[in-house]
Amino acid sequence: MSPKEFTESLGATVRARRGSLSLSQSDLADLAGVSERFVRFVEQGKTTVQLEPLLAVLGTLGLELAVQSAGKAYSQP
C-alpha cells in the first residue's frame, strides 16, 4: 500500500467514525486538542500529518494505529 493509499484510507475511517459519533470537525479538534485544519488534513488524506496529533485524534475517536509485519521481512544471512 502506498503512503497516499494509506492516508486516504485512514482519512475515510476517521471521517466515518467522527460522523458516527455526530461530531463536527470543530468538535473533534477541540476534544483532541488539535486545530480544525489538522482534522481536515487527516480526513483529506494528507500524507505529511504529524504523528502525535494524529494519535490524539485517533484516541479521541476510540481508534488506534497498529503496526504489523508485511509478511516479507528483511533478515541477514
mmCIF file as gemmi writes it, N, C-alpha and C atoms, coordinates in Angstrom:
data_model
loop_
_atom_site.group_PDB
_atom_site.id
_atom_site.type_symbol
_atom_site.label_atom_id
_atom_site.label_alt_id
_atom_site.label_comp_id
_atom_site.label_asym_id
_atom_site.label_entity_id
_atom_site.label_seq_id
_atom_site.pdbx_PDB_ins_code
_atom_site.Cartn_x
_atom_site.Cartn_y
_atom_site.Cartn_z
_atom_site.occupancy
_atom_site.B_iso_or_equiv
_atom_site.pdbx_formal_charge
_atom_site.auth_seq_id
_atom_site.auth_asym_id
_atom_site.pdbx_PDB_model_num
ATOM 1 N N . MET Axp A 1 ? 0.855 -1.173 0 1 0 ? 1 A 1
ATOM 2 C CA . MET Axp A 1 ? 0 0 0 1 0 ? 1 A 1
ATOM 3 C C . MET Axp A 1 ? 0.9 1.235 0 1 0 ? 1 A 1
ATOM 4 N N . SER Axp A 2 ? 0.591 2.148 -0.857 1 0 ? 2 A 1
ATOM 5 C CA . SER Axp A 2 ? 1.381 3.383 -0.944 1 0 ? 2 A 1
ATOM 6 C C . SER Axp A 2 ? 1.007 4.317 0.212 1 0 ? 2 A 1
ATOM 7 N N . PRO Axp A 3 ? 1.88 5.277 0.528 1 0 ? 3 A 1
ATOM 8 C CA . PRO Axp A 3 ? 1.54 6.248 1.577 1 0 ? 3 A 1
ATOM 9 C C . PRO Axp A 3 ? 0.227 6.979 1.289 1 0 ? 3 A 1
ATOM 10 N N . LYS Axp A 4 ? -0.018 7.339 0.055 1 0 ? 4 A 1
ATOM 11 C CA . LYS Axp A 4 ? -1.246 8.055 -0.297 1 0 ? 4 A 1
ATOM 12 C C . LYS Axp A 4 ? -2.471 7.166 -0.085 1 0 ? 4 A 1
ATOM 13 N N . GLU Axp A 5 ? -2.372 5.903 -0.49 1 0 ? 5 A 1
ATOM 14 C CA . GLU Axp A 5 ? -3.486 4.973 -0.268 1 0 ? 5 A 1
ATOM 15 C C . GLU Axp A 5 ? -3.756 4.795 1.22 1 0 ? 5 A 1
ATOM 16 N N . PHE Axp A 6 ? -2.684 4.693 1.992 1 0 ? 6 A 1
ATOM 17 C CA . PHE Axp A 6 ? -2.829 4.532 3.442 1 0 ? 6 A 1
ATOM 18 C C . PHE Axp A 6 ? -3.518 5.736 4.066 1 0 ? 6 A 1
ATOM 19 N N . THR Axp A 7 ? -3.034 6.936 3.741 1 0 ? 7 A 1
ATOM 20 C CA . THR Axp A 7 ? -3.602 8.13 4.364 1 0 ? 7 A 1
ATOM 21 C C . THR Axp A 7 ? -5.034 8.385 3.895 1 0 ? 7 A 1
ATOM 22 N N . GLU Axp A 8 ? -5.348 8.034 2.653 1 0 ? 8 A 1
ATOM 23 C CA . GLU Axp A 8 ? -6.725 8.175 2.181 1 0 ? 8 A 1
ATOM 24 C C . GLU Axp A 8 ? -7.655 7.218 2.926 1 0 ? 8 A 1
ATOM 25 N N . SER Axp A 9 ? -7.205 5.998 3.142 1 0 ? 9 A 1
ATOM 26 C CA . SER Axp A 9 ? -7.99 5.024 3.892 1 0 ? 9 A 1
ATOM 27 C C . SER Axp A 9 ? -8.156 5.465 5.348 1 0 ? 9 A 1
ATOM 28 N N . LEU Axp A 10 ? -7.076 5.939 5.937 1 0 ? 10 A 1
ATOM 29 C CA . LEU Axp A 10 ? -7.118 6.441 7.309 1 0 ? 10 A 1
ATOM 30 C C . LEU Axp A 10 ? -8.083 7.62 7.411 1 0 ? 10 A 1
ATOM 31 N N . GLY Axp A 11 ? -8.009 8.529 6.466 1 0 ? 11 A 1
ATOM 32 C CA . GLY Axp A 11 ? -8.894 9.686 6.453 1 0 ? 11 A 1
ATOM 33 C C . GLY Axp A 11 ? -10.355 9.288 6.362 1 0 ? 11 A 1
ATOM 34 N N . ALA Axp A 12 ? -10.653 8.316 5.525 1 0 ? 12 A 1
ATOM 35 C CA . ALA Axp A 12 ? -12.037 7.848 5.382 1 0 ? 12 A 1
ATOM 36 C C . ALA Axp A 12 ? -12.524 7.208 6.679 1 0 ? 12 A 1
ATOM 37 N N . THR Axp A 13 ? -11.648 6.473 7.341 1 0 ? 13 A 1
ATOM 38 C CA . THR Axp A 13 ? -12.002 5.842 8.617 1 0 ? 13 A 1
ATOM 39 C C . THR Axp A 13 ? -12.275 6.892 9.681 1 0 ? 13 A 1
ATOM 40 N N . VAL Axp A 14 ? -11.414 7.901 9.758 1 0 ? 14 A 1
ATOM 41 C CA . VAL Axp A 14 ? -11.59 8.983 10.733 1 0 ? 14 A 1
ATOM 42 C C . VAL Axp A 14 ? -12.891 9.732 10.449 1 0 ? 14 A 1
ATOM 43 N N . ARG Axp A 15 ? -13.138 10.057 9.205 1 0 ? 15 A 1
ATOM 44 C CA . ARG Axp A 15 ? -14.352 10.789 8.827 1 0 ? 15 A 1
ATOM 45 C C . ARG Axp A 15 ? -15.609 9.98 9.18 1 0 ? 15 A 1
ATOM 46 N N . ALA Axp A 16 ? -15.591 8.676 8.891 1 0 ? 16 A 1
ATOM 47 C CA . ALA Axp A 16 ? -16.741 7.823 9.181 1 0 ? 16 A 1
ATOM 48 C C . ALA Axp A 16 ? -16.972 7.709 10.689 1 0 ? 16 A 1
ATOM 49 N N . ARG Axp A 17 ? -15.9 7.539 11.441 1 0 ? 17 A 1
ATOM 50 C CA . ARG Axp A 17 ? -16.032 7.411 12.899 1 0 ? 17 A 1
ATOM 51 C C . ARG Axp A 17 ? -16.529 8.717 13.507 1 0 ? 17 A 1
ATOM 52 N N . ARG Axp A 18 ? -16 9.827 13.034 1 0 ? 18 A 1
ATOM 53 C CA . ARG Axp A 18 ? -16.443 11.141 13.523 1 0 ? 18 A 1
ATOM 54 C C . ARG Axp A 18 ? -17.932 11.311 13.247 1 0 ? 18 A 1
ATOM 55 N N . GLY Axp A 19 ? -18.352 10.931 12.052 1 0 ? 19 A 1
ATOM 56 C CA . GLY Axp A 19 ? -19.761 11.024 11.691 1 0 ? 19 A 1
ATOM 57 C C . GLY Axp A 19 ? -20.642 10.139 12.551 1 0 ? 19 A 1
ATOM 58 N N . SER Axp A 20 ? -20.167 8.926 12.829 1 0 ? 20 A 1
ATOM 59 C CA . SER Axp A 20 ? -20.971 8.006 13.64 1 0 ? 20 A 1
ATOM 60 C C . SER Axp A 20 ? -21.12 8.504 15.077 1 0 ? 20 A 1
ATOM 61 N N . LEU Axp A 21 ? -20.191 9.348 15.514 1 0 ? 21 A 1
ATOM 62 C CA . LEU Axp A 21 ? -20.258 9.94 16.847 1 0 ? 21 A 1
ATOM 63 C C . LEU Axp A 21 ? -20.951 11.304 16.836 1 0 ? 21 A 1
ATOM 64 N N . SER Axp A 22 ? -21.428 11.708 15.668 1 0 ? 22 A 1
ATOM 65 C CA . SER Axp A 22 ? -22.115 13.002 15.49 1 0 ? 22 A 1
ATOM 66 C C . SER Axp A 22 ? -21.262 14.185 15.943 1 0 ? 22 A 1
ATOM 67 N N . LEU Axp A 23 ? -19.985 14.135 15.597 1 0 ? 23 A 1
ATOM 68 C CA . LEU Axp A 23 ? -19.067 15.224 15.92 1 0 ? 23 A 1
ATOM 69 C C . LEU Axp A 23 ? -18.756 16.023 14.658 1 0 ? 23 A 1
ATOM 70 N N . SER Axp A 24 ? -18.684 17.332 14.787 1 0 ? 24 A 1
ATOM 71 C CA . SER Axp A 24 ? -18.196 18.161 13.687 1 0 ? 24 A 1
ATOM 72 C C . SER Axp A 24 ? -16.668 18.118 13.713 1 0 ? 24 A 1
ATOM 73 N N . GLN Axp A 25 ? -16.058 18.581 12.646 1 0 ? 25 A 1
ATOM 74 C CA . GLN Axp A 25 ? -14.596 18.677 12.646 1 0 ? 25 A 1
ATOM 75 C C . GLN Axp A 25 ? -14.131 19.59 13.774 1 0 ? 25 A 1
ATOM 76 N N . SER Axp A 26 ? -14.856 20.647 14.016 1 0 ? 26 A 1
ATOM 77 C CA . SER Axp A 26 ? -14.515 21.58 15.09 1 0 ? 26 A 1
ATOM 78 C C . SER Axp A 26 ? -14.623 20.911 16.461 1 0 ? 26 A 1
ATOM 79 N N . ASP Axp A 27 ? -15.684 20.137 16.664 1 0 ? 27 A 1
ATOM 80 C CA . ASP Axp A 27 ? -15.85 19.408 17.93 1 0 ? 27 A 1
ATOM 81 C C . ASP Axp A 27 ? -14.678 18.463 18.156 1 0 ? 27 A 1
ATOM 82 N N . LEU Axp A 28 ? -14.338 17.691 17.138 1 0 ? 28 A 1
ATOM 83 C CA . LEU Axp A 28 ? -13.245 16.734 17.253 1 0 ? 28 A 1
ATOM 84 C C . LEU Axp A 28 ? -11.936 17.45 17.549 1 0 ? 28 A 1
ATOM 85 N N . ALA Axp A 29 ? -11.688 18.528 16.85 1 0 ? 29 A 1
ATOM 86 C CA . ALA Axp A 29 ? -10.45 19.293 17.075 1 0 ? 29 A 1
ATOM 87 C C . ALA Axp A 29 ? -10.366 19.767 18.516 1 0 ? 29 A 1
ATOM 88 N N . ASP Axp A 30 ? -11.455 20.301 19.044 1 0 ? 30 A 1
ATOM 89 C CA . ASP Axp A 30 ? -11.473 20.777 20.433 1 0 ? 30 A 1
ATOM 90 C C . ASP Axp A 30 ? -11.21 19.639 21.409 1 0 ? 30 A 1
ATOM 91 N N . LEU Axp A 31 ? -11.871 18.522 21.21 1 0 ? 31 A 1
ATOM 92 C CA . LEU Axp A 31 ? -11.71 17.381 22.115 1 0 ? 31 A 1
ATOM 93 C C . LEU Axp A 31 ? -10.305 16.784 22.061 1 0 ? 31 A 1
ATOM 94 N N . ALA Axp A 32 ? -9.706 16.777 20.877 1 0 ? 32 A 1
ATOM 95 C CA . ALA Axp A 32 ? -8.379 16.175 20.696 1 0 ? 32 A 1
ATOM 96 C C . ALA Axp A 32 ? -7.243 17.156 20.973 1 0 ? 32 A 1
ATOM 97 N N . GLY Axp A 33 ? -7.567 18.445 21.086 1 0 ? 33 A 1
ATOM 98 C CA . GLY Axp A 33 ? -6.521 19.442 21.325 1 0 ? 33 A 1
ATOM 99 C C . GLY Axp A 33 ? -5.683 19.741 20.102 1 0 ? 33 A 1
ATOM 100 N N . VAL Axp A 34 ? -6.319 19.672 18.947 1 0 ? 34 A 1
ATOM 101 C CA . VAL Axp A 34 ? -5.633 19.985 17.686 1 0 ? 34 A 1
ATOM 102 C C . VAL Axp A 34 ? -6.448 21.041 16.956 1 0 ? 34 A 1
ATOM 103 N N . SER Axp A 35 ? -5.922 21.548 15.862 1 0 ? 35 A 1
ATOM 104 C CA . SER Axp A 35 ? -6.664 22.548 15.086 1 0 ? 35 A 1
ATOM 105 C C . SER Axp A 35 ? -7.681 21.863 14.181 1 0 ? 35 A 1
ATOM 106 N N . GLU Axp A 36 ? -8.718 22.598 13.843 1 0 ? 36 A 1
ATOM 107 C CA . GLU Axp A 36 ? -9.709 22.092 12.898 1 0 ? 36 A 1
ATOM 108 C C . GLU Axp A 36 ? -9.035 21.825 11.548 1 0 ? 36 A 1
ATOM 109 N N . ARG Axp A 37 ? -8.07 22.634 11.205 1 0 ? 37 A 1
ATOM 110 C CA . ARG Axp A 37 ? -7.321 22.454 9.959 1 0 ? 37 A 1
ATOM 111 C C . ARG Axp A 37 ? -6.616 21.091 9.953 1 0 ? 37 A 1
ATOM 112 N N . PHE Axp A 38 ? -6.049 20.712 11.105 1 0 ? 38 A 1
ATOM 113 C CA . PHE Axp A 38 ? -5.372 19.412 11.195 1 0 ? 38 A 1
ATOM 114 C C . PHE Axp A 38 ? -6.364 18.278 10.953 1 0 ? 38 A 1
ATOM 115 N N . VAL Axp A 39 ? -7.539 18.357 11.576 1 0 ? 39 A 1
ATOM 116 C CA . VAL Axp A 39 ? -8.57 17.335 11.374 1 0 ? 39 A 1
ATOM 117 C C . VAL Axp A 39 ? -8.934 17.261 9.896 1 0 ? 39 A 1
ATOM 118 N N . ARG Axp A 40 ? -9.095 18.4 9.268 1 0 ? 40 A 1
ATOM 119 C CA . ARG Axp A 40 ? -9.425 18.441 7.84 1 0 ? 40 A 1
ATOM 120 C C . ARG Axp A 40 ? -8.325 17.761 7.018 1 0 ? 40 A 1
ATOM 121 N N . PHE Axp A 41 ? -7.061 18.027 7.338 1 0 ? 41 A 1
ATOM 122 C CA . PHE Axp A 41 ? -5.947 17.409 6.612 1 0 ? 41 A 1
ATOM 123 C C . PHE Axp A 41 ? -5.956 15.885 6.772 1 0 ? 41 A 1
ATOM 124 N N . VAL Axp A 42 ? -6.221 15.416 7.983 1 0 ? 42 A 1
ATOM 125 C CA . VAL Axp A 42 ? -6.286 13.964 8.212 1 0 ? 42 A 1
ATOM 126 C C . VAL Axp A 42 ? -7.386 13.362 7.353 1 0 ? 42 A 1
ATOM 127 N N . GLU Axp A 43 ? -8.559 13.962 7.386 1 0 ? 43 A 1
ATOM 128 C CA . GLU Axp A 43 ? -9.695 13.425 6.637 1 0 ? 43 A 1
ATOM 129 C C . GLU Axp A 43 ? -9.497 13.519 5.124 1 0 ? 43 A 1
ATOM 130 N N . GLN Axp A 44 ? -8.69 14.461 4.672 1 0 ? 44 A 1
ATOM 131 C CA . GLN Axp A 44 ? -8.405 14.592 3.24 1 0 ? 44 A 1
ATOM 132 C C . GLN Axp A 44 ? -7.299 13.645 2.78 1 0 ? 44 A 1
ATOM 133 N N . GLY Axp A 45 ? -6.671 12.949 3.726 1 0 ? 45 A 1
ATOM 134 C CA . GLY Axp A 45 ? -5.619 12.003 3.365 1 0 ? 45 A 1
ATOM 135 C C . GLY Axp A 45 ? -4.269 12.638 3.111 1 0 ? 45 A 1
ATOM 136 N N . LYS Axp A 46 ? -4.01 13.785 3.714 1 0 ? 46 A 1
ATOM 137 C CA . LYS Axp A 46 ? -2.705 14.434 3.542 1 0 ? 46 A 1
ATOM 138 C C . LYS Axp A 46 ? -1.619 13.507 4.098 1 0 ? 46 A 1
ATOM 139 N N . THR Axp A 47 ? -0.556 13.33 3.335 1 0 ? 47 A 1
ATOM 140 C CA . THR Axp A 47 ? 0.472 12.348 3.705 1 0 ? 47 A 1
ATOM 141 C C . THR Axp A 47 ? 1.502 12.871 4.704 1 0 ? 47 A 1
ATOM 142 N N . THR Axp A 48 ? 1.461 14.146 5.039 1 0 ? 48 A 1
ATOM 143 C CA . THR Axp A 48 ? 2.506 14.705 5.895 1 0 ? 48 A 1
ATOM 144 C C . THR Axp A 48 ? 2.016 15.102 7.283 1 0 ? 48 A 1
ATOM 145 N N . VAL Axp A 49 ? 0.914 14.527 7.753 1 0 ? 49 A 1
ATOM 146 C CA . VAL Axp A 49 ? 0.434 14.875 9.086 1 0 ? 49 A 1
ATOM 147 C C . VAL Axp A 49 ? 1.397 14.343 10.146 1 0 ? 49 A 1
ATOM 148 N N . GLN Axp A 50 ? 1.472 15.052 11.262 1 0 ? 50 A 1
ATOM 149 C CA . GLN Axp A 50 ? 2.37 14.669 12.344 1 0 ? 50 A 1
ATOM 150 C C . GLN Axp A 50 ? 1.746 13.56 13.184 1 0 ? 50 A 1
ATOM 151 N N . LEU Axp A 51 ? 2.601 12.684 13.696 1 0 ? 51 A 1
ATOM 152 C CA . LEU Axp A 51 ? 2.136 11.5 14.405 1 0 ? 51 A 1
ATOM 153 C C . LEU Axp A 51 ? 1.462 11.826 15.741 1 0 ? 51 A 1
ATOM 154 N N . GLU Axp A 52 ? 2.05 12.681 16.553 1 0 ? 52 A 1
ATOM 155 C CA . GLU Axp A 52 ? 1.496 12.949 17.88 1 0 ? 52 A 1
ATOM 156 C C . GLU Axp A 52 ? 0.069 13.495 17.82 1 0 ? 52 A 1
ATOM 157 N N . PRO Axp A 53 ? -0.201 14.535 17.024 1 0 ? 53 A 1
ATOM 158 C CA . PRO Axp A 53 ? -1.591 14.989 16.944 1 0 ? 53 A 1
ATOM 159 C C . PRO Axp A 53 ? -2.513 13.963 16.273 1 0 ? 53 A 1
ATOM 160 N N . LEU Axp A 54 ? -1.993 13.175 15.337 1 0 ? 54 A 1
ATOM 161 C CA . LEU Axp A 54 ? -2.797 12.129 14.726 1 0 ? 54 A 1
ATOM 162 C C . LEU Axp A 54 ? -3.243 11.126 15.784 1 0 ? 54 A 1
ATOM 163 N N . LEU Axp A 55 ? -2.33 10.739 16.658 1 0 ? 55 A 1
ATOM 164 C CA . LEU Axp A 55 ? -2.679 9.801 17.721 1 0 ? 55 A 1
ATOM 165 C C . LEU Axp A 55 ? -3.701 10.402 18.674 1 0 ? 55 A 1
ATOM 166 N N . ALA Axp A 56 ? -3.636 11.702 18.905 1 0 ? 56 A 1
ATOM 167 C CA . ALA Axp A 56 ? -4.631 12.374 19.749 1 0 ? 56 A 1
ATOM 168 C C . ALA Axp A 56 ? -6.009 12.299 19.098 1 0 ? 56 A 1
ATOM 169 N N . VAL Axp A 57 ? -6.075 12.531 17.805 1 0 ? 57 A 1
ATOM 170 C CA . VAL Axp A 57 ? -7.347 12.45 17.083 1 0 ? 57 A 1
ATOM 171 C C . VAL Axp A 57 ? -7.891 11.025 17.136 1 0 ? 57 A 1
ATOM 172 N N . LEU Axp A 58 ? -7.038 10.058 16.845 1 0 ? 58 A 1
ATOM 173 C CA . LEU Axp A 58 ? -7.478 8.665 16.854 1 0 ? 58 A 1
ATOM 174 C C . LEU Axp A 58 ? -7.956 8.253 18.243 1 0 ? 58 A 1
ATOM 175 N N . GLY Axp A 59 ? -7.198 8.62 19.267 1 0 ? 59 A 1
ATOM 176 C CA . GLY Axp A 59 ? -7.581 8.277 20.636 1 0 ? 59 A 1
ATOM 177 C C . GLY Axp A 59 ? -8.91 8.89 21.026 1 0 ? 59 A 1
ATOM 178 N N . THR Axp A 60 ? -9.142 10.114 20.623 1 0 ? 60 A 1
ATOM 179 C CA . THR Axp A 60 ? -10.407 10.794 20.911 1 0 ? 60 A 1
ATOM 180 C C . THR Axp A 60 ? -11.579 10.055 20.275 1 0 ? 60 A 1
ATOM 181 N N . LEU Axp A 61 ? -11.344 9.467 19.122 1 0 ? 61 A 1
ATOM 182 C CA . LEU Axp A 61 ? -12.392 8.73 18.415 1 0 ? 61 A 1
ATOM 183 C C . LEU Axp A 61 ? -12.484 7.269 18.85 1 0 ? 61 A 1
ATOM 184 N N . GLY Axp A 62 ? -11.615 6.852 19.771 1 0 ? 62 A 1
ATOM 185 C CA . GLY Axp A 62 ? -11.611 5.457 20.198 1 0 ? 62 A 1
ATOM 186 C C . GLY Axp A 62 ? -10.98 4.539 19.178 1 0 ? 62 A 1
ATOM 187 N N . LEU Axp A 63 ? -10.08 5.089 18.37 1 0 ? 63 A 1
ATOM 188 C CA . LEU Axp A 63 ? -9.356 4.315 17.357 1 0 ? 63 A 1
ATOM 189 C C . LEU Axp A 63 ? -7.895 4.229 17.75 1 0 ? 63 A 1
ATOM 190 N N . GLU Axp A 64 ? -7.189 3.265 17.221 1 0 ? 64 A 1
ATOM 191 C CA . GLU Axp A 64 ? -5.748 3.186 17.451 1 0 ? 64 A 1
ATOM 192 C C . GLU Axp A 64 ? -5.042 2.787 16.173 1 0 ? 64 A 1
ATOM 193 N N . LEU Axp A 65 ? -3.782 3.137 16.101 1 0 ? 65 A 1
ATOM 194 C CA . LEU Axp A 65 ? -2.942 2.821 14.953 1 0 ? 65 A 1
ATOM 195 C C . LEU Axp A 65 ? -2.086 1.62 15.331 1 0 ? 65 A 1
ATOM 196 N N . ALA Axp A 66 ? -2.054 0.605 14.5 1 0 ? 66 A 1
ATOM 197 C CA . ALA Axp A 66 ? -1.284 -0.598 14.783 1 0 ? 66 A 1
ATOM 198 C C . ALA Axp A 66 ? -0.309 -0.86 13.642 1 0 ? 66 A 1
ATOM 199 N N . VAL Axp A 67 ? 0.81 -1.453 13.99 1 0 ? 67 A 1
ATOM 200 C CA . VAL Axp A 67 ? 1.818 -1.833 13.001 1 0 ? 67 A 1
ATOM 201 C C . VAL Axp A 67 ? 1.943 -3.347 13.029 1 0 ? 67 A 1
ATOM 202 N N . GLN Axp A 68 ? 1.961 -3.932 11.851 1 0 ? 68 A 1
ATOM 203 C CA . GLN Axp A 68 ? 2.106 -5.378 11.774 1 0 ? 68 A 1
ATOM 204 C C . GLN Axp A 68 ? 3.086 -5.736 10.674 1 0 ? 68 A 1
ATOM 205 N N . SER Axp A 69 ? 3.578 -6.929 10.715 1 0 ? 69 A 1
ATOM 206 C CA . SER Axp A 69 ? 4.514 -7.408 9.71 1 0 ? 69 A 1
ATOM 207 C C . SER Axp A 69 ? 3.823 -7.473 8.354 1 0 ? 69 A 1
ATOM 208 N N . ALA Axp A 70 ? 4.543 -7.056 7.34 1 0 ? 70 A 1
ATOM 209 C CA . ALA Axp A 70 ? 4.005 -7.106 5.983 1 0 ? 70 A 1
ATOM 210 C C . ALA Axp A 70 ? 4.155 -8.481 5.377 1 0 ? 70 A 1
ATOM 211 N N . GLY Axp A 71 ? 4.732 -9.401 6.117 1 0 ? 71 A 1
ATOM 212 C CA . GLY Axp A 71 ? 4.859 -10.765 5.628 1 0 ? 71 A 1
ATOM 213 C C . GLY Axp A 71 ? 6.197 -11.055 4.984 1 0 ? 71 A 1
ATOM 214 N N . LYS Axp A 72 ? 6.891 -10.018 4.551 1 0 ? 72 A 1
ATOM 215 C CA . LYS Axp A 72 ? 8.186 -10.213 3.917 1 0 ? 72 A 1
ATOM 216 C C . LYS Axp A 72 ? 9.187 -9.338 4.643 1 0 ? 72 A 1
ATOM 217 N N . ALA Axp A 73 ? 9.828 -9.893 5.614 1 0 ? 73 A 1
ATOM 218 C CA . ALA Axp A 73 ? 10.759 -9.131 6.443 1 0 ? 73 A 1
ATOM 219 C C . ALA Axp A 73 ? 12.189 -9.347 5.979 1 0 ? 73 A 1
ATOM 220 N N . TYR Axp A 74 ? 13.001 -8.353 6.205 1 0 ? 74 A 1
ATOM 221 C CA . TYR Axp A 74 ? 14.426 -8.425 5.885 1 0 ? 74 A 1
ATOM 222 C C . TYR Axp A 74 ? 15.121 -9.245 6.952 1 0 ? 74 A 1
ATOM 223 N N . SER Axp A 75 ? 15.966 -10.13 6.554 1 0 ? 75 A 1
ATOM 224 C CA . SER Axp A 75 ? 16.777 -10.861 7.528 1 0 ? 75 A 1
ATOM 225 C C . SER Axp A 75 ? 18.187 -11.011 6.988 1 0 ? 75 A 1
ATOM 226 N N . GLN Axp A 76 ? 19.136 -10.974 7.894 1 0 ? 76 A 1
ATOM 227 C CA . GLN Axp A 76 ? 20.523 -11.139 7.488 1 0 ? 76 A 1
ATOM 228 C C . GLN Axp A 76 ? 20.845 -12.62 7.363 1 0 ? 76 A 1
ATOM 229 N N . PRO Axp A 77 ? 21.643 -12.97 6.374 1 0 ? 77 A 1
ATOM 230 C CA . PRO Axp A 77 ? 22.011 -14.382 6.201 1 0 ? 77 A 1
ATOM 231 C C . PRO Axp A 77 ? 22.921 -14.859 7.302 1 0 ? 77 A 1
